[in-house]
Amino acid sequence: MTITTSTLAPTSSRTRSTDDPPVWNRLKLGLVSTCPRCGHERFQHGYTRRALFDLLKKRRRIDAYCIDCNVCWPISESERRGIWQR
Protein backbone atom coordinates (compact mmCIF):
# COMPACT_ATOMS: atom_id res chain seq x y z
CA MET A 1 0.00 0.00 0.00
CA THR A 2 1.39 3.41 -0.99
CA ILE A 3 0.39 6.70 0.53
CA THR A 4 0.64 9.89 -1.47
CA THR A 5 0.22 13.37 -0.12
CA SER A 6 -1.07 16.36 -1.99
CA THR A 7 1.18 19.36 -2.49
CA LEU A 8 -1.65 21.30 -0.88
CA ALA A 9 -1.42 19.32 2.35
CA PRO A 10 -0.09 21.27 5.33
CA THR A 11 3.59 20.70 5.99
CA SER A 12 3.56 21.76 9.62
CA SER A 13 2.71 19.45 12.46
CA ARG A 14 0.16 21.96 13.81
CA THR A 15 -3.36 20.79 13.28
CA ARG A 16 -6.36 23.04 13.22
CA SER A 17 -7.88 23.28 16.65
CA THR A 18 -11.59 22.98 17.25
CA ASP A 19 -11.64 26.71 18.10
CA ASP A 20 -10.56 27.73 14.57
CA PRO A 21 -13.63 28.06 12.36
CA PRO A 22 -13.43 26.64 8.84
CA VAL A 23 -12.83 29.20 6.09
CA TRP A 24 -16.47 29.29 5.00
CA ASN A 25 -17.55 29.98 8.59
CA ARG A 26 -15.22 32.91 9.35
CA LEU A 27 -16.68 36.27 10.27
CA LYS A 28 -17.56 38.25 7.16
CA LEU A 29 -17.37 42.03 6.88
CA GLY A 30 -20.54 43.42 5.36
CA LEU A 31 -20.70 46.34 3.01
CA VAL A 32 -23.49 48.05 1.11
CA SER A 33 -23.31 48.81 -2.59
CA THR A 34 -25.93 50.33 -4.91
CA CYS A 35 -27.06 48.21 -7.84
CA PRO A 36 -26.48 50.09 -11.12
CA ARG A 37 -29.56 48.49 -12.72
CA CYS A 38 -32.34 48.84 -10.10
CA GLY A 39 -30.77 51.53 -7.88
CA HIS A 40 -31.39 49.64 -4.62
CA GLU A 41 -28.70 49.32 -1.97
CA ARG A 42 -27.60 45.69 -1.66
CA PHE A 43 -25.85 44.24 1.36
CA GLN A 44 -22.69 42.38 0.32
CA HIS A 45 -21.49 39.78 2.79
CA GLY A 46 -19.16 37.46 0.93
CA TYR A 47 -15.80 38.88 1.97
CA THR A 48 -13.86 38.22 5.15
CA ARG A 49 -12.27 41.28 6.76
CA ARG A 50 -8.79 40.12 5.80
CA ALA A 51 -9.69 39.39 2.16
CA LEU A 52 -11.50 42.70 1.75
CA PHE A 53 -8.64 44.79 3.14
CA ASP A 54 -6.11 42.83 1.06
CA LEU A 55 -8.12 43.69 -2.07
CA LEU A 56 -8.24 47.35 -1.02
CA LYS A 57 -4.49 47.53 -0.32
CA LYS A 58 -3.63 45.93 -3.66
CA ARG A 59 -6.16 48.13 -5.52
CA ARG A 60 -7.87 44.99 -6.85
CA ARG A 61 -11.44 44.83 -8.07
CA ILE A 62 -14.13 44.22 -5.43
CA ASP A 63 -17.33 42.86 -6.90
CA ALA A 64 -20.87 43.34 -5.63
CA TYR A 65 -23.98 41.41 -6.65
CA CYS A 66 -27.72 42.09 -6.89
CA ILE A 67 -29.78 38.94 -6.52
CA ASP A 68 -32.93 40.54 -7.97
CA CYS A 69 -31.27 41.77 -11.17
CA ASN A 70 -28.66 38.99 -11.38
CA VAL A 71 -25.99 41.64 -12.03
CA CYS A 72 -22.40 41.79 -10.82
CA TRP A 73 -20.46 45.09 -10.74
CA PRO A 74 -17.27 46.53 -9.23
CA ILE A 75 -17.89 48.78 -6.22
CA SER A 76 -17.34 52.51 -6.70
CA GLU A 77 -14.43 54.59 -5.41
CA SER A 78 -16.66 56.27 -2.83
CA GLU A 79 -17.74 52.84 -1.53
CA ARG A 80 -14.07 51.80 -1.34
CA ARG A 81 -13.26 54.92 0.71
CA GLY A 82 -16.18 54.14 3.02
CA ILE A 83 -14.70 50.72 3.77
CA TRP A 84 -11.31 52.23 4.65
CA GLN A 85 -12.96 54.53 7.19
CA ARG A 86 -14.19 51.57 9.29
Backbone as a chain_set.jsonl record, in Angstrom:
{"seq": "MTITTSTLAPTSSRTRSTDDPPVWNRLKLGLVSTCPRCGHERFQHGYTRRALFDLLKKRRRIDAYCIDCNVCWPISESERRGIWQR", "coords": {"N": [[0.845, -1.172, 0.0], [0.631, 2.172, -0.923], [1.119, 5.515, 0.096], [0.162, 8.673, -0.825], [0.756, 12.152, -0.717], [-0.861, 15.251, -1.065], [0.305, 18.211, -2.711], [-0.862, 20.326, -1.623], [-1.318, 19.762, 0.964], [-0.935, 20.457, 4.456], [2.297, 21.304, 5.707], [3.247, 21.632, 8.201], [3.336, 20.461, 11.617], [1.29, 21.33, 13.129], [-2.05, 21.083, 13.85], [-5.367, 22.032, 12.927], [-7.177, 23.583, 15.411], [-10.13, 22.915, 17.371], [-11.243, 25.311, 17.943], [-10.712, 27.033, 15.851], [-12.52, 28.38, 13.251], [-13.825, 26.889, 10.225], [-12.879, 27.982, 6.898], [-15.13, 28.855, 5.386], [-16.818, 29.571, 7.399], [-15.888, 31.769, 8.718], [-15.898, 35.042, 10.196], [-17.576, 37.465, 8.387], [-17.187, 40.602, 6.726], [-19.492, 43.011, 6.288], [-20.744, 45.026, 3.607], [-22.302, 47.747, 1.896], [-23.612, 48.241, -1.294], [-24.707, 50.03, -4.159], [-26.949, 48.916, -6.562], [-26.381, 49.133, -10.015], [-28.37, 48.74, -11.902], [-31.075, 48.505, -10.778], [-30.988, 50.392, -8.757], [-31.231, 49.998, -6.026], [-29.917, 49.664, -2.702], [-27.675, 47.129, -1.905], [-26.823, 44.64, 0.346], [-23.661, 43.339, 0.83], [-22.031, 40.43, 1.604], [-19.977, 38.593, 1.322], [-17.228, 38.694, 1.749], [-14.371, 38.143, 3.78], [-12.952, 40.007, 6.506], [-10.159, 40.213, 6.324], [-9.654, 39.414, 3.626], [-11.051, 41.405, 2.234], [-9.7, 43.799, 2.988], [-7.177, 43.191, 1.998], [-7.695, 43.192, -0.759], [-8.351, 45.892, -1.052], [-5.909, 47.161, -0.328], [-4.234, 46.261, -2.36], [-5.376, 47.423, -4.491], [-7.214, 46.002, -6.009], [-10.0, 44.667, -7.86], [-13.223, 44.798, -6.415], [-16.047, 43.009, -6.238], [-19.613, 43.381, -6.375], [-22.994, 42.192, -5.913], [-26.296, 41.865, -7.159], [-29.09, 40.208, -6.274], [-31.704, 40.287, -7.209], [-31.608, 41.477, -9.771], [-29.681, 39.944, -10.938], [-27.041, 40.788, -11.461], [-23.624, 41.656, -11.598], [-21.136, 43.856, -10.38], [-18.318, 46.135, -10.175], [-17.426, 47.703, -7.085], [-17.848, 51.198, -6.298], [-15.522, 54.028, -6.211], [-16.125, 55.741, -4.084], [-17.461, 54.005, -2.377], [-15.379, 52.273, -1.798], [-13.698, 54.0, -0.347], [-15.338, 54.396, 1.854], [-15.211, 51.926, 3.096], [-12.551, 51.857, 3.985], [-12.668, 53.709, 6.019], [-13.724, 52.429, 8.189]], "CA": [[0.0, 0.0, 0.0], [1.389, 3.413, -0.988], [0.393, 6.705, 0.53], [0.635, 9.891, -1.472], [0.224, 13.371, -0.123], [-1.068, 16.358, -1.99], [1.181, 19.359, -2.487], [-1.649, 21.298, -0.878], [-1.424, 19.318, 2.352], [-0.091, 21.271, 5.33], [3.589, 20.696, 5.993], [3.564, 21.764, 9.622], [2.71, 19.448, 12.462], [0.157, 21.959, 13.809], [-3.36, 20.787, 13.28], [-6.362, 23.043, 13.222], [-7.881, 23.283, 16.655], [-11.586, 22.982, 17.253], [-11.643, 26.706, 18.097], [-10.557, 27.726, 14.575], [-13.633, 28.057, 12.362], [-13.435, 26.641, 8.843], [-12.833, 29.202, 6.09], [-16.472, 29.287, 4.998], [-17.554, 29.976, 8.586], [-15.22, 32.907, 9.351], [-16.676, 36.267, 10.267], [-17.555, 38.253, 7.158], [-17.373, 42.031, 6.883], [-20.54, 43.415, 5.363], [-20.704, 46.343, 3.009], [-23.489, 48.046, 1.106], [-23.31, 48.808, -2.593], [-25.928, 50.329, -4.91], [-27.058, 48.209, -7.841], [-26.479, 50.086, -11.119], [-29.558, 48.494, -12.718], [-32.339, 48.84, -10.104], [-30.771, 51.531, -7.879], [-31.393, 49.638, -4.618], [-28.704, 49.315, -1.972], [-27.6, 45.687, -1.665], [-25.851, 44.239, 1.361], [-22.685, 42.377, 0.316], [-21.493, 39.776, 2.791], [-19.157, 37.457, 0.926], [-15.799, 38.883, 1.972], [-13.862, 38.225, 5.147], [-12.273, 41.283, 6.755], [-8.79, 40.122, 5.796], [-9.694, 39.39, 2.161], [-11.502, 42.701, 1.755], [-8.64, 44.791, 3.141], [-6.111, 42.834, 1.057], [-8.117, 43.694, -2.067], [-8.24, 47.35, -1.023], [-4.49, 47.534, -0.316], [-3.632, 45.932, -3.655], [-6.159, 48.13, -5.518], [-7.869, 44.994, -6.849], [-11.442, 44.834, -8.069], [-14.126, 44.217, -5.426], [-17.329, 42.865, -6.904], [-20.869, 43.337, -5.632], [-23.983, 41.408, -6.652], [-27.718, 42.089, -6.886], [-29.784, 38.944, -6.516], [-32.932, 40.536, -7.974], [-31.273, 41.773, -11.172], [-28.66, 38.988, -11.381], [-25.995, 41.638, -12.027], [-22.397, 41.79, -10.818], [-20.455, 45.09, -10.74], [-17.267, 46.535, -9.227], [-17.894, 48.783, -6.218], [-17.343, 52.511, -6.698], [-14.429, 54.586, -5.405], [-16.665, 56.274, -2.828], [-17.737, 52.843, -1.53], [-14.068, 51.799, -1.339], [-13.255, 54.919, 0.71], [-16.18, 54.138, 3.015], [-14.7, 50.719, 3.766], [-11.306, 52.228, 4.654], [-12.957, 54.528, 7.191], [-14.191, 51.57, 9.288]], "C": [[0.892, 1.238, 0.0], [0.503, 4.575, -0.576], [1.007, 7.897, -0.17], [0.007, 11.085, -0.774], [0.122, 14.434, -1.194], [-0.058, 17.449, -1.694], [0.453, 20.444, -1.713], [-1.785, 20.923, 0.591], [-0.513, 20.173, 3.225], [1.204, 20.541, 5.664], [3.948, 20.793, 7.465], [2.846, 20.685, 10.416], [1.507, 20.01, 13.208], [-1.14, 21.58, 13.101], [-4.332, 21.87, 13.704], [-7.114, 22.654, 14.477], [-9.382, 23.402, 16.43], [-12.09, 24.406, 17.415], [-11.533, 27.497, 16.798], [-11.734, 27.376, 13.672], [-13.118, 27.728, 10.969], [-13.533, 27.937, 8.033], [-14.23, 29.722, 5.768], [-17.269, 29.821, 6.172], [-16.896, 31.16, 9.302], [-16.09, 34.149, 9.251], [-16.488, 37.084, 8.994], [-17.792, 39.72, 7.502], [-18.39, 42.465, 5.84], [-20.309, 44.818, 4.821], [-21.955, 46.521, 2.169], [-23.041, 48.703, -0.185], [-24.62, 48.981, -3.363], [-25.89, 49.649, -6.266], [-27.201, 49.23, -8.968], [-27.748, 49.896, -11.962], [-30.839, 48.957, -12.027], [-32.212, 50.02, -9.145], [-30.952, 51.243, -6.398], [-30.041, 49.327, -3.988], [-28.752, 47.838, -1.633], [-26.486, 45.398, -0.667], [-24.968, 43.145, 0.775], [-22.002, 41.739, 1.516], [-20.577, 38.613, 2.475], [-17.682, 37.562, 1.234], [-15.456, 38.836, 3.459], [-13.143, 39.567, 5.281], [-10.878, 41.29, 6.128], [-8.775, 40.176, 4.27], [-10.08, 40.753, 1.597], [-10.4, 43.753, 1.86], [-7.424, 44.463, 2.28], [-6.444, 43.346, -0.343], [-8.006, 45.214, -2.138], [-6.782, 47.795, -1.101], [-3.842, 47.326, -1.678], [-4.35, 46.602, -4.823], [-6.798, 47.157, -6.513], [-9.359, 45.271, -6.925], [-12.222, 44.119, -6.966], [-15.506, 44.19, -6.053], [-18.491, 42.85, -5.926], [-21.894, 42.634, -6.52], [-25.394, 41.775, -6.21], [-28.465, 40.82, -7.262], [-31.051, 39.139, -7.343], [-32.657, 40.734, -9.455], [-30.31, 40.763, -11.778], [-27.526, 39.722, -12.111], [-24.829, 41.705, -11.052], [-21.673, 43.042, -11.307], [-19.328, 45.374, -9.754], [-17.784, 47.688, -8.374], [-17.214, 50.083, -6.618], [-16.206, 52.972, -5.781], [-14.941, 55.132, -4.08], [-17.003, 55.137, -1.863], [-16.435, 52.256, -0.985], [-13.551, 52.676, -0.204], [-14.056, 54.706, 1.985], [-15.726, 52.917, 3.787], [-13.442, 51.053, 4.544], [-11.56, 52.977, 5.951], [-13.42, 53.7, 8.376], [-13.098, 51.249, 10.238]], "O": [[1.803, 1.348, 0.82], [-0.694, 4.608, -0.863], [2.218, 8.109, -0.118], [-1.129, 11.025, -0.303], [0.937, 14.492, -2.115], [0.387, 17.597, -0.555], [1.077, 21.375, -1.204], [-2.319, 21.704, 1.378], [0.566, 20.572, 2.787], [1.215, 19.329, 5.875], [4.859, 20.106, 7.927], [1.882, 20.08, 9.948], [0.777, 19.258, 13.853], [-1.277, 21.751, 11.89], [-4.135, 22.539, 14.719], [-7.625, 21.539, 14.594], [-9.832, 23.93, 15.413], [-13.235, 24.696, 17.069], [-12.19, 28.527, 16.651], [-11.937, 26.204, 13.354], [-12.073, 28.24, 10.567], [-14.203, 28.881, 8.452], [-14.477, 30.924, 5.873], [-18.3, 30.464, 5.971], [-17.321, 31.515, 10.402], [-16.909, 34.285, 8.342], [-15.36, 37.355, 8.582], [-18.508, 40.038, 8.452], [-18.165, 42.301, 4.641], [-19.75, 45.679, 5.499], [-22.59, 45.542, 1.777], [-22.201, 49.603, -0.182], [-25.534, 48.168, -3.229], [-24.926, 49.786, -7.02], [-28.058, 50.11, -8.887], [-28.153, 50.82, -12.668], [-31.612, 49.716, -12.611], [-33.225, 50.597, -8.752], [-30.839, 52.157, -5.582], [-29.14, 48.8, -4.641], [-29.761, 47.348, -1.127], [-25.355, 45.858, -0.824], [-25.472, 42.138, 0.278], [-21.45, 42.446, 2.36], [-20.42, 37.719, 3.307], [-16.942, 36.605, 1.004], [-16.157, 39.415, 4.289], [-12.773, 40.183, 4.281], [-10.479, 42.26, 5.484], [-7.972, 40.902, 3.684], [-9.509, 41.205, 0.605], [-10.187, 44.518, 0.919], [-6.705, 45.375, 1.87], [-5.574, 43.875, -1.034], [-7.611, 45.761, -3.167], [-6.454, 48.708, -1.858], [-3.002, 48.12, -2.101], [-4.001, 46.393, -5.985], [-6.908, 47.452, -7.703], [-9.899, 46.035, -6.125], [-11.921, 42.975, -6.625], [-16.07, 45.239, -6.364], [-18.369, 42.37, -4.798], [-21.69, 42.495, -7.726], [-25.649, 41.972, -5.022], [-28.472, 40.41, -8.422], [-31.434, 38.247, -8.101], [-33.388, 40.218, -10.301], [-30.137, 40.724, -12.996], [-27.112, 39.341, -13.206], [-25.02, 41.8, -9.84], [-21.596, 43.276, -12.513], [-19.372, 44.906, -8.616], [-18.499, 48.556, -8.874], [-16.134, 50.072, -7.208], [-15.961, 52.389, -4.725], [-14.268, 55.002, -3.058], [-16.847, 55.294, -0.652], [-16.389, 51.796, 0.156], [-13.026, 52.168, 0.786], [-13.512, 54.822, 3.083], [-15.845, 52.879, 5.012], [-13.277, 50.575, 5.666], [-10.76, 52.895, 6.883], [-13.502, 54.229, 9.484], [-13.321, 50.538, 11.218]]}, "num_chains": 1, "name": "protein.A"}
